[in-house]
């Protein structure tokens, strides 16, 4: 049985506050609401969009009235803490000493002796530090606002705090982490980035530091906030094993200490340790005894992932020793395996994962034919009671006082939905679908449970439909949209972020942790403003806006198709349609890389390593991956078309692959003097089974085209919209229209080795060609001089291309009706039967009387900003009263054609909000026809879900009729909250 003295020592902080759900009113626009935290401590409002407000007093570089001199004139103030306080207080004090030295070059002393100096920094935990308790008893500091709270702290400059000390800076925490957060708040205030180690961000150089005033920091919004190091086979593990901690040869306590400090500097408190077994084995966390000691020293709570119950690592279980991992046939041995770990860790602060899945991230073993209902019953009636008995016997006699999580991940959600009942106090950790879209949140009944809920979120993933393991490509706006939705559905108790190898997920990791600490500060989020503030803090104001714009474009380009998910055979970007989608993508990446390179060249040498590893590497690498895939694809098309330049496109693709691998080498071997060697470690496909090849897609060279041209020149012509070269029959360009004023292209190319001399001649003076003669392959852009073109609904013309003894004819038509007033047209006008409208470009918006309505959300879709219902907790609309009771948006567009029309409504591919919602539905009407009800929810692993995740969009399709040309109106209504509208595409048949 447990020693209660031992328990009280190890778990006092954990039990200081009971976990209860926050209450939140949701009958108005949620942007105007407050929140009630679990321990009753209200946050201090922050200035709108001040995302990097330092949670401490401002540190000055010159003296001020009542200020304490931290460092100046070659002298530095000493740091004092009590020997009786938690180990993390000593660690944080030492880190503060190092941070002051990083900034000023002056090294403070850290001591547990009685302060003797005229000025002092006094650090400690209320109730654990005699130093702090003495100040409280003497009336020198007031801790009433934080006493008994969770991870709160107060700081103040105090005159004569102790005999012989004329002025002191007191930092007092409500618990051990609160104290550490207060110390790291001071570090942040003096200018030290949380990423000084993990991101190589240099500290600013300041000759002197002064501080005055006071600050009280409220408890964090989400109680447990942390990261999961996962899929570490090709980054974190080889870096730790071979570069940082070779004496262990794996991920050991020295590596984890750096991670724990990062988590504390980001004001987090929990970690799921690395746990992979294949293809590179990470040593299980508890197999190195020092790991758990270091975690406790840093006050980091240890928990484990969805298939690692009771703090056991999945590959610690050896079936040759313990038997099959089957609770039906081998209950006793599995019970003992779990219980041994509970005994080992009883003295530490943990969150226990309960329930059971298969050992290798798969469904639990069960007798053949076992239904989900039977599996749910086994978990509910046998497995969880067994696990809680271990907690009762070795951790605390009342298991409800010890935090436990149940993660309804993959098939476990189906079992939960099949009737699995959990103990009231267990936290439900709702997962996303591994691609950033939360599968389900709490119903009112689930929210009322004392255990409440949280979210397990992914910024990277190994699995179906395709992995994305190497780059952070989820826009912050998407993460914000999903996580604030979770917050509004009372997922307040734990947020875990799967950050892979930590690098290169630095920006996303910090964003997630800042959001978790105070979600209410992120109402009306502005992604560009956040990134601007991040860049200003990290690289200086001079480059901040440019860096934010670079990152915004990086996310926008890569979320459409993540670099790791580009199909090597079919990219999905046409080389002939819509002005050559592939080339437009290549051009956008080229521009992005040029801008990022320009910033890199201007930065001082001290900041280049940080910029490279957090920004430039991902920009360059994603550009090069797109180059090799798209140029290889182009070379295969050109081979079919018989272009002599096929080998040139193939060579460019191969050069991109070579340059990509050079970026990997530079990242590992040269940037930051090779500090991160091994952090990007692609693996040859020959070392992996076929089913794992998907993980290396980013580094795999696609097949290229090969064409052996004849010796004589040969004329080849291809027009936009067709991949087939012209023959003796004329081809036709897409229609030109005056409202769209678009250009279309003609490719002229050589089929042979000899030089090709060609000419292009328009039949009419109003047809403009970007080039009319040449001797090289060229893309001619065709446009219309509308001032010269005659009026008609179908003005015709032609272009004749001649070369190498051949002639090709391209016909065209231009839509130029007389009397058309362009100024009177809406922005959206049909062009070649297609009209596109962004969801944010609505003409009219109708809200409900209580303020419920569609609101703009920053960078929450693949196209950019989206429109969604606020508050997201608004109830589902009664379909029988749709027009009167539902908020709506209206859009106008101009159509020339009539007949059958299809509206493709593109949305964020998230899921229905709760099990109580019938779907994720909207209603849509064209020109007042009967509203069509569309449900965009797609169950995980279905064909629709596969398609949605790979394009970062769900698409609703509705059929309508356009009776007459002219102005058309689309109206969209809310049915279920949670829909995030992106854009509409109308196609007229």
Residue, then its C-alpha position, 0 to 999 in steps of 0.5 A: x500500500x501507499x505511504x501517505x507521507x510519500x504521496x503528500x510530498x510527491x503529489x501536493x502540487x498536483x492535488x492543490x486544485x481539483x479539476x473542474x470544468x470552466x463555465x462559459x456563456x455562449x448565447x452571444x458572439x463569443x468574442x465578447x465573453x469572459x471565462x471562469x477558470x478552474x481555480x477561480x483566478x480571473x485573468x488580467x485583460x491584455x491589449x487586443x492582438x498583443x500576443x507576446x505580452x510578457x507576463x512580468x514587469x518591464x525591464x528597463x535599460x536605464x534607472x527609474x524611480x523605485x527600480x531595482x538594479x539587476x545589472x549595471x556598471x559591472x555589478x550584478x544582483x545575486x539570486x537567492x532561494x531556499x534549500x527547502x524549496x522544490x528542485x525546479x526553483x534551483x534550476x530556474x534560478x540557475x537559468x536566470x543567472x545564465x540568462x542575465x549573463x547572456x544579455x549583460x555579460x555579467x554572471x550573478x551568484x545563486x545562493x541558498x544563504x541568508x541574503x547579505x547584499x544591498x539588493x537581491x532577487x528573492x525567489x520561492x514558493x508559497x508554503x515551501x520556501x522559508x524565505x518567501x514565507x518569512x516575507x509574507x509573515x513580515x508583511x513585505x509581500x501580499x500573496x493573497x491573490x495567488x495562494x492556493x492557485x494553480x501555477x500562478x505567481x506574483x512579483x514585486x520590487x520591495x524596499x527593505x525586504x530583509x535586514x541588510x537588503x535595501x531593495x529586492x525583487x521578490x518572485x513568489x509562486x503559488x506552487x513549484x511551477x508557478x515559481x519557475x514560470x515567474x522566473x522565466x517570465x523575468x528571463x523573457x522580460x530581459x529579452x531571452x527567447x524561449x528558443x535560445x537553445x532549441x532555436x539558437x535565438x541570440x539574446x540581445x546585448x544590454x549594458x544594464x537592466x533595471x526593474x520596478x513595480x509589480x505583476x501578478x500572473x493568473x493561472x493558465x487557461x488550460x490546466x495541463x499544456x504540453x507536447x508529444x515527441x513522436x515519429x522521432x526516428x529520423x530527427x530527434x532520436x538520431x540527433x540525441x543518440x549521435x550528436x547531443x547525448x552519444x554517451x547514452x546513445x539514445x534519448x537520455x536525461x541530458x536531452x530531456x532536460x533541454x526539452x523540459x526547460x523549453x516546456x517551462x519557458x513556454x509555460x507548459x507542464x506536461x510531456x508525452x515522451x518519445x516512444x517509437x520502436x521502428x524503424x529506429x528504436x527510442x529507449x523507453x523513457x523509464x528504462x533510463x531511471x534518471x529520466x523520471x528524476x530529471x522530469x520531477x526536478x523540472x516539475x514536468x508532469x509525465x503522461x503517455x500516448x493513446x496506446x501506452x496505458x499506465x505510463x508503460x511504453x508500447x515496446x517495453x512489453x515483450x510478448x516472448x516474456x509476458x505473453x500476448x497483449x490480450x486482456x481476454x486471455x492474458x489479464x494477469x501478466x498484463x495487469x502485473x506489467x502495468x502495476x509494476x510501472x505504477x509502483x515505480x512512478x508513484x512518487x512522481x507527478x503523472x497523468x495516467x492514460x487508461x483504457x487499452x489499444x493494441x501495442x503497435x498503435x492498432x485496435x486491441x487484441x480480442x477474440x475473433x468476432x468480438x464486437x465494438x460493444x463487447x470491447x467497450x464493455x471489456x474496457x469499462x468493466x474490467x480494464x479500467x477498474x483494474x487500472x484504477x485499483x493500481x492507482x488506489x493501491x499505490x498512488x492514492x486511495x481515492x483514484x478520483x484525486x489523481x488525473x487520468x485521461x481516456x483518449x478515444x483515438x481511432x477505433x477507440x472513439x467507435x468503442x466509446x460511441x458504442x456505449x463505453x461509460x467512463x468514471x466521472x473524474x476521468x478526463x476525455x482527451x478528444x483527438x483530432x483526425x491526425x491532420x488537424x481537424x478535431x473529430x468530436x467534442x463534449x456534449x453538455x452531458x460530457x462537459x458536466x462531468x467533473x473530469x472534463x475534457x481536453x484535446x490531442x492535436x497533431x502538427x505532424x503524422x505518420x499514417x493514412x492517407x499520407x504522412x507529413x513528418x518533415x515540415x510544419x505546414x498547418x497555418x496558425x489560423x487553422x490551429x487557432x480555429x480548431x483549438x478555440x472551438x475546443x476551448x469554447x466546448x469546455x476542453x479546458x483540462x489538457x491540451x497535447x500537441x504532437x510536435x514530432x521532433x520539435x524541429x522544425x515545428x518551433x513556430x507552431x509549438x510556441x503558438x499552441x502553448x501560448x494559445x493554451x495558456x490564455x485562449x481568451x487573448x486570441x479572440x479575433x486572432x490575426x495570423x499576420x499580426x501574430x507572426x509579425x510580433x513573433x518575428x520582431x521578438x526573434x529577429x528585430x522590428x526591421x525584418x518583422x513584417x517581411x518575415x511574417x508575410x513570408x511565413x504567411x505565404x509559406x503556410x498558404x502554399x503548403x497547406x494546399x498540398x503539403x510537401x510530403x504529400x505531393x504525389x510523385x506521379x500525379x501532383x494534382x496541379x495541371x500543366x495546361x489548365x487555368x493558365x498552367x497551375x503547376x507553373x504558377x505554383x513554381x513561380x509562387x515558390x520561387x518568389x517566396x524563396x527569393x524573399x526569404x533569401x533576401x532577409x537571410x542575407x540582410x540579417x546579422x550573422x548572429x541571427x542567421x542560424x535561427x532564421x535558417x532553421x526556423x524559416x529559411x530551411x522549410x521555405x527552400x526545402x518545400x520549394x525544391x520538393x515542388x520543383x522536383x515533382x512538378x518539373x519531373x511531371x512536366x518532363x514526362x508530359x513533354x516526352x509524350x508531346x515530343x519536345x526536344x526540351x524534355x531532357x532540360x526539364x528532367x535535368x532541372x528536376x534532378x538538380x532540384x533533388x540535388x539541391x534539396x539534399x544539399x539543404x539537408x546537409x547544410x542543416x545538419x553539418x553547417x548551420x549553427x556549426x553542426x549543432x543539429x546534426x542528425x535532426x533531418x535524417x532521411x532514410x534510404x527506401x532500401x532500409x524500409x519495408x514498402x508500407x513505410x516508403x510513404x514516410x520518405x516521399x519528400x526525399x524520393x526522386x520521381x521518374x523523369x521523362x526522356x525524349x530523343x529528338x530527331x536531327x531536323x527541327x520540327x514545329x510543335x504547338x500546344x494551347x492552354x486547356x489541352x495537353x495534345x500538340x496541334x496537328x493539321x486541324x485547328x485548335x481553340x483557345x479558351x474564350x476571352x471575355x472583357x469583364x475577366x480580361x484574362x490572357x491565355x497561352x500558346x506553347x511553341x516548341x521544337x521537336x528536333x535538334x536543329x534551331x527552329x525559326x518560327x513566326x506567329x501572326x494574328x488575324x486581327x489587329x485587336x489580338x495581342x501576342x507577347x512575341x511574334x517570332x523567335x528561334x527558341x521554345x517560348x510561351x506566347x501570351x495572347x490577350x485582347x485589346x478591348x478598345x479595338x475589338x468589335x462588339x459581339x457576344x462571340x468575336x472570332x479571330x485566329x493565330x497562325x504559327x509557322x515554322x520548319x515547313x509546318x503551319x498550325x492554326x489556333x482559333x479564338x473567340x472573345x466575349x465583348x457585348x455592346x453596352x456592357x458596363x463593367x463598373x456596374x458588374x460585381x467582382x465575381x463574373x463568369x469566365x469560360x463557364x466558371x465563377x469563383x467567389x471567396x467566402x469573405x467577399x459576401x454582399x450581405x450578412x444577416x445575424x440573429x438578434x442575439x448576435x449569432x452570425x457568420x464571422x471572419x476568421x484569420x487564415x483558417x482555410x486553404x485559401x486564407x481567411x474563412x467565414x464561420x458561425x460565432x459563437x460556435x456553441x450556437x444551437x443547430x437550426x430547425x430546418x422547418x424555420x431556416x430562413x427566419x431563424x438562421x444567420x446567413x450570407x449572400x453573394x452576387x455574381x454575374x453569369x452570361x450562360x444559362x442552364x444547369x449550374x453546379x455550386x462547389x462549396x469549399x470548406x475546412x474539412x473538420x468534423x461535426x462538433x459533438x455526438x449530439x450533432x446530426x452533422x456538419x451542415x449548411x444550407x445553400x440557395x441560388x436565386x431564391x430556389x429551395x435551399x439545399x441541405x449539405x452535410x460535409x462531415x466525413x467519417x475518418x478513413x472513408x474515401x471522402x475523408x481521404x480526399x479532404x485531408x489531402x487537399x485541406x478542404x471538404x467540398x459540398x456539391x449542389x445542383x441548380x438552374x440559371x434561368x437568365x443571364x445577368x446578376x445571380x445571388x447565392x445565399x448560405x445559411x447556418x444549419x450546424x455551427x462549426x462549418x468554416x466556409x472558404x470559397x464557392x465555385x459555380x460551373x454552368x454547363 
